[in-house]
């Protein structure tokens, strides 16, 4: 299949696919960081953050699947090697063992800021390509992160 099968121009959609694969790489690193935070959280905020990190990584897992399936819908293969994710991701791995609870929150907030920036780039690219399907999907993902950014910032006592 290619993009023309869903009434999109292949050439116009190529930047969208490239951005989606970059987004996918970043999401995988973010997902693994969330898992590490979930597994390694300690301290007074354990119960609150253990549950929150699980909620976030469960959502990230579903999001990753939707991103990959959208790339396939646009007629291209999604990246599927962890080596590619590490190489292409702006988000970097961290060691969550021994990391303080609020430092974990800060790391997740940094990831979310990066992902939101990528989502805004994707929204521009999808608009140019007339790709409303990807636009709607990415907009939904961005709204989830915007809300959770507010919640995590409030939890951490940030403005």
C-alpha positions in Angstrom: 0.0 0.0 0.0 1.0 3.6 -0.4 -0.4 7.0 0.5 -2.4 7.4 -2.7 -4.6 4.5 -1.6 -5.9 6.8 1.1 -6.0 9.9 -1.2 -2.7 11.4 0.0 0.2 12.5 -2.2 3.2 10.3 -1.7 5.7 13.1 -2.0 3.8 15.4 0.3 3.5 12.6 2.9 7.2 11.7 3.0 8.1 14.4 5.5 5.3 13.2 7.7 6.5 9.6 7.6 10.1 10.7 8.4 8.8 12.8 11.4 6.6 9.9 12.6 9.6 7.6 12.6 11.6 10.1 14.6 8.7 10.5 17.0 8.5 6.7 17.3 12.1 6.6 18.3 11.7 9.3 20.9 8.6 7.6 22.3 10.4 4.3 22.7 13.1 5.9 24.8 10.5 7.8 26.8 8.5 4.6 27.4 11.6 2.7 28.7 12.4 5.7 31.0 8.9 5.5 32.4 9.3 1.8 33.0 12.6 2.5 34.8 11.0 5.2 37.0 8.1 2.9 37.8 10.4 0.0 38.8 12.9 2.2 40.8 10.7 4.8 42.6 11.4 5.0 46.3 10.5 7.4 49.1 7.4 9.2 50.4 5.9 9.6 46.9 6.2 5.9 46.1 2.5 5.1 46.0 1.5 8.2 44.0 4.3 8.0 41.5 4.4 4.3 41.1 0.8 4.4 39.9 1.3 7.5 37.8 4.3 6.1 36.0 2.4 2.9 35.3 -0.5 4.9 33.8 2.0 6.9 31.7 3.9 3.9 30.4 0.7 2.0 29.6 -0.5 5.0 27.6 3.0 5.3 25.9 2.8 1.6 24.9 -0.5 2.1 23.2 0.7 5.4 21.6 3.8 3.6 20.2 1.6 1.0 18.5 -0.7 3.7 17.0 2.3 5.7 15.6 3.8 2.5 14.0 0.5 1.6 12.5 0.0 5.1 11.1 3.4 4.8 9.4 2.2 1.5 7.9 -1.1 3.2 6.9 0.9 5.8 5.0 2.6 3.0 3.1 6.0 2.8 4.8 7.7 0.6 7.3 8.1 1.9 10.9 11.5 1.7 12.5 11.6 -1.4 14.7 15.2 -1.7 16.0 16.2 -0.3 19.4 19.6 0.7 17.9 17.7 3.0 15.5 15.6 4.4 18.4 18.7 5.2 20.4 20.5 6.7 17.4 17.6 8.9 16.2 16.0 10.0 19.5 16.5 13.4 20.9 15.4 12.0 24.3 18.3 10.3 26.0 18.4 7.2 28.2 19.0 7.8 32.0 19.8 5.5 34.8 16.8 5.5 37.1 18.3 3.4 39.8 18.8 5.6 42.8 17.3 8.6 41.1 15.2 10.8 43.5 11.5 10.8 43.0 11.2 14.5 42.0 14.3 14.1 39.7 12.3 11.3 38.0 9.4 13.7 37.6 11.7 16.3 36.1 13.1 13.7 33.6 9.6 12.8 32.5 8.6 16.5 32.2 11.7 17.1 30.0 10.7 14.1 27.8 7.1 15.4 27.5 8.4 18.9 26.5 10.5 17.2 23.7 7.6 15.1 22.6 5.2 18.1 22.5 7.8 20.0 20.4 7.9 17.0 18.0 4.1 16.9 17.9 3.9 20.5 17.0 6.3 19.9 14.1 4.2 17.0 13.0 1.0 19.0 13.1 2.6 21.6 10.8 3.8 18.8 8.4 0.5 17.0 8.4 -1.3 20.3 7.7 0.9 20.9 4.7 0.4 17.3 3.4 -3.4 17.4 4.0 -3.0 14.4 6.3 -5.9 15.0 8.6 -5.8 11.4 10.0 -2.3 11.8 11.3 -3.0 15.3 12.5 -6.0 14.2 14.6 -4.0 11.3 16.1 -1.0 13.5 17.0 -3.3 16.3 18.4 -4.9 13.7 20.7 -1.5 12.5 21.9 -0.3 16.1 22.5 -3.4 17.0 24.5 -2.7 14.0 26.8 0.8 15.1 27.4 -0.1 18.8 27.9 -2.6 17.8 30.6 -0.1 15.4 32.3 2.6 18.1 32.1 0.3 20.4 34.1 -0.4 17.6 36.6 3.2 16.6 37.1 4.3 20.2 37.4 1.6 20.8 40.0 2.6 17.6 41.9 6.3 18.9 41.9 5.3 22.4 43.1 6.4 24.0 39.8 4.7 27.0 38.1 
